[in-house]
Amino acid sequence: MAEMTCFAARADKATLPIVPVSAETLSEWLAAGPAHRRAWVARAGFSAKPGTTLLLPDERGEPAAALLGLAGPDDLWSWGAAAGGLPAGRYRLADGPIGADADRAVLGWALGAYRFTRYKKPAEDETRRLVWPAEADKAALGALAPSVYLARDLINTPAGDMGPGELATAARTLARAFKGQCKTVVGDELIRENFPMIHAVGRASSRAPRLIDLTWGKASHPKVTLVGKGVCFDTGGLDLKPSNAMLMMKKDMGGAAQALAVARMVMAAELPVRLRVLIPAVENSVSGDAFRPLDVLTSRKGLTVEIGNTDAEGRLVLADALTLACEEKPALLADFATLTGAARIALGTEVPALFTDDESLADDLAEAGKAVADPLWRLPLVDAYDAQLDSKVADLNNAPPGGYGGAITAGLFLRRFVDPGIPWFHIDVMAWNAKTKPGRPEGGEAQSPRAVFAMLRNRFG
């Protein structure tokens, strides 16, 4: 995992204070200082726009401080911009007209400092180090930032180095780090253990499919189960994707990465829950053994599924995992998946779609997402659309014709495999930053884990 080298334990003589200001408070702050500072800021055209920075010289022209524009004390992402925008060096928080929240500052700084360097090392040391503020909560950052790094690293790793086996190794390593357990059901064992749809989707690949099963915590605590789509590469199967649509399919295990990120947060914070993470890990490949359009698969639940499209494979592997999850009646069940382009059409790339029939759960997730700047947007599970899943030859079809409401019908498909009465939500996520923004570099992203963890902490912590 990418290392967090963006903090320093103590200041040195070269450490520069970062003064947080806003557009409303800049003038007042400048008026209380020397004239040469006002002239410098005016000449630079600095207006304290959120995320912008400006080095301030002393009377000799040497760097003396840095200004950082914030939208308010809780502004997370402007600190991410500072971690990438200031010159390399050592910095510390300073008092300013905006009293920055230290926890937000260190988290934003850490998220902005992330770099994926497995294959290409930086040409030089570009590290900006923030001296750890005394009032910041180290345990909180230790739960959050490394978990986001984990998700980003897993998603950014090319499929050649992140297949089902490597994903299982990552889960096993995580479990070991927190004294959890992790087992896998591999290859033809999936047939013997009754995970037929996971096997069917993954059997065409030379890398065996598997079900990853991570557990942690005391059996007496409330059961919280997370299911993550682990399609390590998706060609589309026999309904082959065009090359431009296949290009980003290393991120199709992004749901698994979200689930592991939440799991790491839960374990690091030692929430009093009995945690379980289920990841069906497969490659949807093309070979003579690939499952076919209009094949009929029998699921672990016993429902038969007609294959309307082999490129709608994620919901198939999730269905077997959700069925297993429900067998022990968890207090809360969640699944994460890069499931549909329809969700991206509806909400864009930056806001995951949330589906649930549980009103209090929907409210708690929305509130948590807003509080921690990790937004979700609820889309409806429209009961009237459920009939679109009907098949003439099986219990349901995995890809209804027509295409309208595709994110909703995908959620309805998953709901068929969740037992009534179990609190459940489904998150359809991009898991990728299409372009670099403050604190969110282009590439793999943890979208929703901080919101989900905040909700879990509020409910169970």
N, C-alpha and C positions, 0 to 999 in steps of 0.2 A: 504494500500500500504506500502511496505517496506520503513522505514524511512531512510533519508539521515543523518546519524550521523557521517559522515566521515570528517567533517570540523570543525575547531576551529576558533573562532573570533580573538584570539590573541595568541602570543607565551608566554611560561613560561620558567623558568630556565632550564627545561629538554628538551626543544624543540631542535631537531637536524636539521641542514641544509641538504638539499638534493642537491648535486652538480651533474648536468647533464654533462656527458662526452660521447665522442664517441671513437671508436677504433682508429680513426685518431688523436684525440686531447689528449688522455690520457697521453701519454709520455710527451708531452710538459707541461701539467698541473702538472704532478708529479715532473718534473724537477724544477719547481718554488717553490716547497714545501720542507719540512724537510726530512732528510734521513730516519727517522724511518717510515714515511708514504710510501716512495717508497719500503722499505723492506717489509712492511706489505702487500702491494698490490701485490708485486711479489710473496710472500709466499702463498697468497690466490689464485693465478692464475687468478686474475680478469683481463679481457681483454676488458671490456666495451661492451660486446655483448648486443644488444638491449634487454631490459627487465631484465637484471641481476643487482643485487644490492650487495653492500658490506659496512658494517659498518666500519668506520675508528676510531681507538683509538687515544686519545691524549698521551702525554708522560708518563702519569700515568696509562695508560691502560683503561681509562674510555671512553665510546662512545663520539665522538666529532662531527661526521658528517656521512653522508651516500653517497656513490657514486651510480649513476644510469646510466646505459648504454642506450643511445638513438641513434636511426638511424639518427636523424636530429631534428631541432627545432620543426617541425610539427608532430613528432612521438607521436601518441595518445596512442597506446596500451602499450608502455613501462611504462607509468604512471599507467595504470591499473595493470600491473605486480607489481609495487612498492606498490600499495595499498593492495595487497594480500601477498607480499613476505617479506616486512620489519617486524621487530618485532613490537608488539603493542606499541604505544607511539604517541607522537606529533612531527610533522615535518613541515618544511617550505622550500620554494624554495630558493635556493642560486644562486649566480652568478657562472657561470662555463664557460669552453671554448666553450660549445654549449649554445647559448641563447635560452632556452626553451620558447615556446609560452605558456603564462599563461592560456589562455582559453583552449588550448589542454590539459594542465597539469591537470586542475581541472576537466574537463570532463572525461579524462581517469581515474583519481583517483576515481571519483564517480562511473564510470561503473565497475571498478575493485573491489570496496568496496561492491557491491551489494551482499546480502545474502537473500535467501528465508527461512524465519524463522516462518512461520505460524504454523507449526506443530512440529517443533523441534528447541527449543531455543539453542543458543550456550552455551557450558558448562561454558565458562568464557568470560569476555570482551576481545575480540580480535581486538578491533577497532584501526585502524591506522588513526589518524586525521591529516589533512593537514591544516595548518594555511592559511586562505584565502589570496591570493596575492592581493595587492592593485590594480594591473593593470588588474585583471581578471574581466570579465563582468558577474555580478551576474544574470542579467536578462536573458542572453543567457543560462547560466547553468540551471536556473529555468525553462526554456522552454524545454530543451533537456533531462537532466538526469532523472527528475521525470517521464517524459513520457516514457522513456525506462524502468524504474522501473515498471510502470503501465503495459506495455505489458508483461514483464517478469512474474510479479505476476499473471496476468490473465491466462497465458499459463501454469504456474507451478501448479496452483490450480487444484486438482483432479476433475474429472467430477462430482463426487458426490456432490461437493460443488460449481460447476461452470456449472450449467445447463442453459437453455434458460432464465429462470427467473432471476437467479443471474447475468447473462451477461447483461440483461436489467437494473438491479439495478446498476451495475457498470457504464453503459452509462448514466443513469439518474443522478447518483452522480457526474459524470464528468460534465455534462451539468449544473447542479446546481452550481457547484464551479465557473463556468465562466459566470453565468447568461444567459445560453442558455436554450433551450426547448428540451424536449424529450418525445415522445409519442410512444405507442406500439399498434400493432394490434395483438390480441392473439387468438389462437385456431380457432374455427369455424368462427370467424370474418374475418379470412383470406379468406374464401370462399366468404363471402358477399362483401369484399373489393377488390376481384379479384386478389388474390395472390395464385392461385391454386397449383402451383408446390411447393411453400414453405409449404403449408398445407399437400400436399401428402407425401413429404419426412418426415415431423415431426409427422404425425398423429399416428404412431405406438407407440410412447413413452407415458408414463404416465405423462410426463412433456410437457405441451402444447407448440407447435411451436409458433413463433411470429416474427413480423417484427419490428425492433427497428429503430426509425426515430429521429435523433438528429439534431437540427438546431441552428445556432449561427451567429451573425453578422447582419449588416444592409442589408435590402433588395435591396438597391441601388448599393451595391458592386457586383463585378463579382462573379458569382455562381461557387463554387468549390464543387463537390460531390465525396465523398469517399464511396465505397461499400466494406464491409468486410465479408468474409465467416465465419459464426458463427455456424459451426457444432460442438456442445459441446461434443459429443462423436459419433464415427462412428463405428458401428459394421460391416458395409458393407451391412446391411439390409438382405434380403433373400439370396442375393449372399454373404453369411457370410464370413468375413475375418478369416483366421487361427489365432490362439491365438498370435503368435509372431508378426503378422502384426497389431493386434488390441491393443497391449500393449501400444503404444504411442498415442493412438487416443484421449487422453485428449487435445492434441495440435491441433486438427483439427479445433478449433476455432481461430487458430493463425492469420488468415487473418483479423478477427474482431479485434484482439488485435493490429495488425499493424495499422489498420484504426483509432482506438481510440488513439493510440500513436501519429499519425500525427495530429489528431484533437486537442489533448491537446497542442502540440507544436504551432499550428496555433493560438489557443485561448490565450495561455500564452503570445505569442509574439504580440497579437492584430493585426494580419495581416488584411489589409482592404479587406476582402472577405466575401461573404455570404456563410458560410460553412454548408454543409449537410452531415451527415453520415447515411448510410443505412446498417443495419445488419440483414440479415435473420438468426434467431437463432433457431436451431432445434437440436434434437437428431435423428440420423438415427438408429432406433431400430428394433427389430424383434417382431412381434405379429400377431394376426389374421387380423389386420387392416393394415399391412404393404403393401406398393405398391410393385408390382411384376415385374419380368422380362417379357418383351414384352407387359406390359401395355402401353397404349397411354395416355399421359397427355396433356392437353391443357394449354398453358402458358398465362400469362397476355397479352403478345403481340398478342396472337391469333394463334401463330405457334403451331402445334402439335408435340409432342416428343415421339418417341418410346423408351422404356426403354431397352437398350441393356445390361445394368448391373446396379443393384441397388446400387452398390458401387461407381458409378460415380454420386453421389448425389449433390456434391458441386456446380457443374455447373448449376444444375436445380434450386436451391434456388437463386443463383446469377442472373440467367436469369430474374426472376421476379423482383428482386431489380434493375437490370440495366434498365429494361423497365420503371419502375417508375422513375428512375433518369433522363432518357431521356425526359420524358414528360414535364419537365420545361426547357429544352435546356440549360444545364450548360455550362459555358465557359471552364470547364475542368472536366473530369470524370475519376476516377481511381478505379480499384478494386484490392483487395489483397486476396490471397487464398492459403492455403496449398492444392493445387489442384491435382498435379500428381507426381507419382514416376518417371515418364519419365524425368521431369525437374531435379530431383536429380541425375539420371543416367547420364544426359548430363553435368551437372555443379557441381555436388557434393553438400554437405550439406551447404556450407558457402556462396554461391553466388546465389541470387535469379535470376530467369529468367524474363526478361522484354519483353513484346510484345506490339507493337504499329505500326500503319501505318503512324504515324506523325513523319516525319524525324526530325524536329526541337525539338519536345518533346523528342525524343530518344536521341538526342545530348545533350540537357539540363540536362536530368536525368543522363546520363553517366558522364558528366562533374561535376555535383553536387556530385554524388557518389564518384568520385575520390577525390574531394576536401575535403570531410568530412570523408574519410575512411569508407564508407558504400557502397561497390561496388554492381553494377548490371551488368548483361550481357544480351545483346539483342539477342533474338532468332527470326527467321522470321515467319511471318504469311503467309505461302506459299499458294497462291491462288489455285494452282493445287490440294492441299490436301483437299480443301473444299468439293469436291465431295464424300469424304469418309464418310461424315456425312449423306449422302442420306439414306432414308428408303423406303422400298416398300409399307409401309402402313401409313406413317406419313410424315410430312414435314422434319423431321430430326431425327437422332438417337443419343442418349446421349453417347454411347460408341461404336464407330466403331470397327468392327472385325479387327484382324490383329495385333494391338498394336504398329505398327511402327509410330514414330512421335507423340506420345501420348500427349506431352506437347503442340505441335503445334495444333493438332486437338481440344484439349480442348480450346485453345485460339480462334480458329476459331468458335467453338460453341458459346462462349460468344459474339464474334463479331456479330453474327446473331441478337443479342438483343440490339445492340448499333446503334442508328440512324446515318446514314452517315452525315458527316460534324461536328460531335461533337468530339473535341479532346479527345482521350481516350487512356489509357494504362492499361495493365493487368500485375500484378506481381505474379508469382508463387513462393512461398517461403517455406522454410523448417520450419522457426519459432522456431528452436531448435538448440542449440549447442550440438553436439554429444560428445564432450569432452571439458574439461576446457582448455582455452587459455587465455593469458593475457587480462584482462578486459572483458572477455566473459566466465563466469562460465557455466559449463554443465547445460543444462535445457533450459527453454523458452527464446526466444530471439526476440528482435526488429530488424529485418533484412529488411532494406530499408526505415524505417520512417525518419531517419536523412537525407538521400539523397532526399527523396520526399519533405521534409520540406524545405531544402536548395533550391530546384528548385522552390517551391512555393514562397519563400521569394524573390528570384531573379526576378520572373515574376510579382508578385503582391505587394511585400513589398516596 
